[in-house]
Amino acid sequence: MRRWPALLLLTGALTLLVSLYLPWQQASCDPGRCSGLRLQLLAFPGMLTVDGWSSGVGEAAALLSLLLAGMAGLALARPNIAHRLSLRLGAVLVGYFGLAVAAQARSIAQYQEIGLRGVDFHYAYGAYLGVAGAVVVLLTAGAMPRPELRRDRSASGLAFLALVIALPVAYLLPWERFTLPGARLTFLGIASPAAVVAAVLTLCLPIAWWRREAAARAELLALSVVVALFTVAAVSSLTFGSSHAYGAWIGLGAAVGLVAVALIEDVRVSGLVRPPPHALATGGAAALLVVALFLPWQKACYATQSDFGPYSGRCVTTNGWTTLGSVAAVLALAVVVVAFAPRRIAASTVELTAGVALLVATLGFQLEHQSGDGVRLAFGYGAEIGFAGGALLVVLAVLRLRSPVLDRKRAIVRLAPIGICAAYLVVVVLPWWDVLPRALQSDLRFAPISWLTITGVLVGIRLLRLWARQIVDSSAAAWWLVLLPLALLALAALDLIRLRDDGITWGRGAIVGACLLLALLGRVEQREGLENFRIPEVLRVDRL
């Protein structure tokens, strides 16, 4: 592979990543029209700009840009493995979400215009820089050499291509409509976390369509069903007081159409065998959790008072399709895939189930059960069903565990990295639960819940699992023990730069130190093994 595509992809991804810290929408004001707002604008300067992070999909765009930059950098350093990296898919995802940030930033700016009469927002230099980076990666993906693909010009093939294009476009259209006195607000579909997952999966569909293997047909159907599932989840996330806009119906129709086209394809599964009872039980538990996310998780009942406006005398419920719930659903479906086809996903049931348990528990801690000031908050029955589904997945995973034969010498020296991984998870997750004293809560805080921090938690679980495997399997790929801590450090750096105005806390310092120490220990394990490591003579204080 030539080096220029990887270099352009790296440049475009980093350009988009940097642009997220810059203004994408900026306010302009005629002095004669908004002179009375000057004090308000001085008191709240953040109302004048909308940066890439404020768009709501900036975290997803940053995560994908970081992933593409890492793959492009690896392709530049190791050209012989470039063909094994999904550079084209990564470029398409980054380009799409770069455009999604621009659309969502505009939507948020229109919302802020309502509260600032006489103020008009327009695209700023950050948007031009970010969109330029997105266009660069998309053009580079189109110019890259294409592998040999199955050519399909049938009616079903053209219909599939049209639906794959229409569905991501639909996510950028208005999905919710909210009417205020003198104004009408619309919210884009991509603002829903479930729609973010659905968009990523939709852009992965062409890989299964154009593959020549017969097994890809079954994968296409399964992936289309999952896309439809998350699209329905995005439609179901409607809030009280709003109604569905035309984009929601276009997206729902396109998702159903994808499933229909996949069903038309000839799906033949050879050697069909009856799945084991454990796999069926795992599928049932995962289905229970996913269905529970559609049900009410938080219930808020308002007293009959004029202060509550349209909410007066009503009870409002929200479901579980938040960012936490969407990722938990993805992991639960991955657990099912591992149970039925263990070689399809390079992850163990233990780490996937641990991620589900951690995210569902965090989602539960986000719920409130209290009364006061005319508002009564309570758990919805969907939360109880979801907790049951998550607990059942954990029980089924524990029942499949087998006690390994441990080498005491190898185990003792690897307790340190295992403990550091556990400490990383505690520092990131525990402040989310809001169970610590206020002073300690403030000292340990790292970053709020986002696509970046959730990814860091999942990578931390994966790293802990790899270090545990090193106790019994010295032949495992130790280079992951170096790359994953560096990935954690990169994710932490994005959050630390974004939250730089909040200052440095003990938790943030501990996260950076843990990532560096884990990378160092991983390098030692890769080179010679921790049990064979010896302190250089020049550094031994007992020799002084």
N, C-alpha and C positions, 0 to 999 in steps of 0.2 A: 504493500500500500504506500502511495506517495504521502509525503509529510505535510503537504499544504492543506489537505482537508482537515486533518487533526489540528493544525495550527489555527485555521479559521474558526473551527468549532470552539477551541479553547478561548480565542479572543472574543467571540460572540457571547459565550456563556459568562465569561468574567465581566464583559461590558454590561450585560443585563443584571448581573449580581450587584455591581457597583451602583447601577442606576436606581436600585430599590431604596437606597439611602437618600436619594435626591427628590425634589418636588416633581410630581407628575401632573398635579393640577395646582394652579396658583390664582389667587383672587386679584381682581382689578376693580377699582372703585373710582367713580367720578366724584371729585370733592364736592360738587354742588348737590349730588344726590344722597351721599351717605356721610355727611359731616357729623351727623348725630351718632354715628356708630364708632367713631374713633376711639372713645374710651373703652368700649366693649372689645374692639379689635386689639387694643393695646393690652388689655387684661387677659385675653385668650388668643395669643398669636398663632396657636396651632390651628385655629379656624381658618387661617388665610391660605394654608397649603395642605395638600394631600400627597404624601409620599407613597412610594411603592409598597412599603410595609402596611400602611393604613388601608390598602385596598381590600384586605381580607383574603386574597389569594397570593399575596406576596411571599408568604412562607412556603407555599407549594412551589412557586416559581423559583425561589432561592434554593430549595432542596433539589429540584431537578437540574438547575444550573450548576450547582456544586457537583452533582453526580456526573453530568456531562463533562465538566472541566476536569474531573478526576480521570474519567475514561480517556479523554483526549490527551491529557498529560501522560497517561500510561501508554497510549498508542505512540506518542512521540518518543518516549524512553525505550519502549520495546516494540518496534514496528512488526516483529514477527508474530505477535499475538493480536494485532489490530483487527484481524478478521474475526476474532472471537468476541469482540466487544460490540455491543448494540449501539454503535455511534449514530446510525441513521435514525433509529427509533428515539434515542435520546435527544437528537436535534429537533425532531418533529415535536416532541413533548415540550421542550424548552421554548421553541418558537410559538407554539400555541399558547402557553401560559404567559409568555411575554405580552402577547396581544390581549389575553384575558385580564392582565393587570391594568392595561390601558383602559379597557372597557369598564372594569369595576371601579377604577379611580374616578372616571367620569361620572358614574352613577352616584358615588359617595359625594362628589362635589355638587351635584344637583340637589342632594339632600341638604347639604350645608347652605346652599343658596336660599333655601326657604327661611331659615332663621336669620339671614342677613339680607334684609331688603336693600336693593340698590347695589349689591355686590355680584359681580359676574366672574365665574371661574373659567379658565382656559388652560390648555395643555402647556406644560412648562418644559424646561430643558431636560429634566429627568425622563420624561415620557419619550422625547425624541431619541435620547441616547438608548433607552431600553428597547424601544421598537426597532431601532437600527440593529442592535444586537440580536433581536429575535429574527429579523429579516436575514441577517448574515448567516445564521445557523440553518434557516430554512433553505436558502439558496445553495448553501454548501451541501446539505443533505440531498437536494435534487441533482447536484452535479457529481456526486460520488458514484463510482462504478456500481452497477446493480448486479446482484447475484442472479443466477438462473432461476426464474420463477415460473410457476404454472400460469400460462396465458389463458385467460378466460374472458371471452367476449359474448357469453350467453346472456339471456335476459336476466337470469338470477345474478350473474356477475355484475352487470351494469346496475341492477337494483341495489346490490350490496354496496357498490362503490358510492352510489348516490346517498344511501342512508348513512354510511360512515362519514361522509362529508357533512350531511345535514345535521346529524346529532351533535357534534362538537359546536357547530354554529348555533344550534338551538340553545345550548347552555349559556351563550353570550347574549341571549335575548331576554327581555323582561319575563319573569316567571310569577312575580307577585305584584299586585297593584293595591296601593293603600291611599285612600282619599282623605285629605285634610281640608279644613275650611279654607277655600281659596287656592288649594294646591292639590296635585295628584302625584304621588310617589310611585316609582317602580323599582323593583329589586331584581337583579339578574339571577339566572339559575346557577351560575358558577359560584355565587356567594354561599351556596349550601355545601357543606363538607361532603355529603353523599354525591353531589354532582361533580366535585373535584375527582373523587375516586372513579366515577362513571366515565368522565372524560379521559382519564389515563387509560382505562381498560378499553374504551372505544378506539383509541388510537393504536392500541396493540392488536386489534382484530385483523387488520390486513396480513399480519404475519401468519396467523392460522389459515386465512383464506387462500393465500397463494403458495402455501407449502404443498408439496406433492404427496406427502405421506397420507395414507388413509386415516391414520389415527388423528391427524389434524382436523378432520371433519367433526369428530366427537368433541375435540377441544373447542372448535368454533361454536358449536351449539352450547356447550357449557359456559363459555365466556360471554356469549350473547345473552344467555339467561341472567348471568350475574350483572351485566350492564343494565338490563331491564330492571333488575331488582333495585339497584342503586338509583336508577332514574325514578322509579316509583317512590323510593325513599325521599328523594329530593322534592318530589311533588307533595308528599305527605307532610313535609316540614312547614306547612302553611301556618302563619301566626294569626292570632285572633284580630279581627278588624280588617284583614286584607283578603283579597280574592285572587284567583289564578288569572294570569295574563296569557296572551296567545302563545308565548314562548314555551310555557309548560305543556300545552297540548301538542305543539309541534314536536317537542322532545319526547313526550310519552308515545306519540304515534311512531316516531322514528325508531325508538327502542323496541316497540312491539314488532315493527316491520323487520328489524334485524333478526329477531327470534324466528319470525315466519320464514325468512329467506334461509336461515340456517336449518330449519326443519325440512325445507324443500330439498336441500342437498342430500345426497345419498350417504347416510351414515351407517356404516357397517362395522360392527364390533365383533371380531373373531375371538374364539376361545372364551366366551362369556361364562364366568363362573359365579357361583353364589358367594356374595361377600361374607366374611366372618361376622359373628355376632358383635364383636367389639367395634368393628367398623360401622355397623348399622347403628349401634348405640351412640357412637361419636357423631354420626350424621344427625341423629335425632336431637342430641344435646345442642349441637350447633344450630339446627333449625329452630329450636326453642328460643335460643338467645337472639337470633336474627328477627324472628317474629315479634319477640318482646320489644324490640327497638321501635316498632311501629305503634306500640301501645303507649298510653300516658305514663310518663316517669315523674313528672312534677305537676302538682295541682295547686292552683292559686285561686282562692275564693275571696271576692271583694264584698264588703258591706254595701248596703244601699245608701250611698252618700254621693252628693254632687261632685265631690272632689275627684272621684274616680272616673268621671266622664262616661264613655261607652262601656267601661268595665264594671260600673256600679251594679251590684246585685247579681253578678255573673261569676261563674267558675271557669277558669281558663286552664288548659292542660298543654304540656309540651311533651313530645316524644323523645326517644333516646338517640336520634340521628344527629348528634353533635360530632365534633371532630373525634372525640374519644370513642363514641359509639360507632362511627364509621370505620375507624381503624380496628376496633374490636371485632366488627363483623368481617372485615377482610381476613384477620387472623383466624377467626373461627372457620371460615370457608377454607382457608389454607390447611387447617387441622384435618378437615374432612378429606381434602385431596391427599394428604400424607397417609391417612388411614386407608383409603381405597387404592392409591397408586403411590407408594412410598418414594419412587424414584423420580417423580415429577417435580418435586420441590426439594432444594438442597437445604432443608431445615428439619430439625427434629420436632416430634410432637411435644416434647417437654418444654422447649423454649417458646414455641408458638402458644402453648397453653399458659405458660407463665405470663406471656404478654397479654393474653386475654384476661387472665385473672387480675393483673395489675391495672389494666385500663378500666375494667368493669368496676373494680373497687374504687378507683379514682372517680369514675362517673357517679358512683353512689355517694361519695363524700361531697360532690358538688351539689347534691340535692339538699333542700332545707325542709325542716319540720318544725314550724313555730307559728305563733299567732301574735298579732300586735298591730295597732294603728288601723284597725278595720280590715286587715288582710290576714288570711289564714293559709299557710303553706303546708302541704302534706305530700307524702310519697304517693305516686300513682301505682296502680296494680301492675303496670308494665315493668316497673323497677323490680318488684318481687319476683316476677317470672324471669326477668333477665338475670337476677342474682342466682336463681335456681339453675338456669341453663349454664351459666359460667361455672358454678360449683360442680355441676355434673361433669363438665369437660375436665376439670381438675382431677376429680375422683377417677375418671376413666384413664387419664394419663398416668396417675400414680399407680394404678393397678397393673400397668404394663411395665413399670420399672423393674429392673433386675439389679441385684446387688453385685457390683463389679469386684474383681479381685484386686485389691489395692497394694501397691508397692509403698511401704511406709516411708522410705527415703524420698521417693518421688513426690509423695503426697505432702510431706512437711514443708518442703521448699516452695511448693506452689500454693500454699495457703495465703501467702502475702498477696499475689496478684488476684486471687479469688476474693480475698477480703477487700481489696481496693475496688474491684468491680462492684461488690455489694455496697460499699460506701458511696460510690458514684450514684447508684440507683437510689439510695436513701436520701442523699442531698438533693437530688433533682425532684423526686416524687413526694417526699414527706411534707414539704411546704404546701403542695397542692391540696393535701388533706386537711389543712388548717386545724391540726390537733395539738400543736406545740404552743408553749407560752409565747406571748407576743414578741418579747425581746428576742428569744431564740428563733422564732419564725422569721423575724426581720434579718437576723444575722445569717441564716441558712438559705435565704431565698436565692434562687439562681435565675430562673426565667419562667414566665407564665406558660400555660399549656398552649402549644402550637404544633404545627406539622414538624417543625425542627426539633423541638424538645421530645415529642413522642418518638420520632425516629431515633434520637439519641438514646432513649430508654430501651428501645428494641435492639439497637446495636450493642448497648451495654449488657443486655441479657444474652445476646449471642456470644459476646466476648467471654462472659462468665462461663458459659457452657463449653467454649473451646478450651479454656484453661482447666476446667474439670476433666475434659477428655484427655488432656496432656498427661494426667496422672496415670492413666491406664494404656494410652496409645501414643507412644513417642513418634510414630510414623505419620501423624496428622500434619496437615499443611501449616507449619508454624509461621509462615509469612503473613497469615491473617492476623496473628497476634501483634504484628507491627502496623499493618494497614488500618485495622479497626480503631485502635487508639488515636491514630492520626485523623481518621474520619470523625471521631468524637471531638477532637480538638478543633477541627474545622467547623463543625456544627456549633460548638461553644463560642468560637470566635465571631460567627455571624450574630449570635444573640448578644454577646458582650458589646459589640460595636453598636448594635441597634439600641441597646439599653444603656449606653454610656452615660447618659445624663442622670441615671439613678445611682451612679457611683459603684464602687467595688465593695462587695460583701465577703464575709468569710466563706460562704458557700461558693461564690464564683471563683475565688482564689483556690479553694479546695478542688473544684472541678478541673481547672487548668493544671494544677499540680498532679492530680490523679491521671489525667490523660498523658502527660509527659512521662510520668513514672511507669505507666503501663506500656508505653511505647518502648522505653528503655528495657524493661523486663522482657518484653516480647522479642526484642533484638537479641538479648542474651540467650533466650530460649531457642531462637532460630539458629544461632551460631554454634552453641556448644551445649545447651541444656543448663537449666538453673542449678542442678545438682553438681555439675562440673565446674561451675564458676568459682574462680578464686580472685580475691582482692589483689591487685598489683602490689608488688613489694614496696614501691615508692609511696603508696597510700596507707600502708599499715602503720597505725599509731603505736602498736606494741613494739615496733622496731626502733622507735625514737629513743 
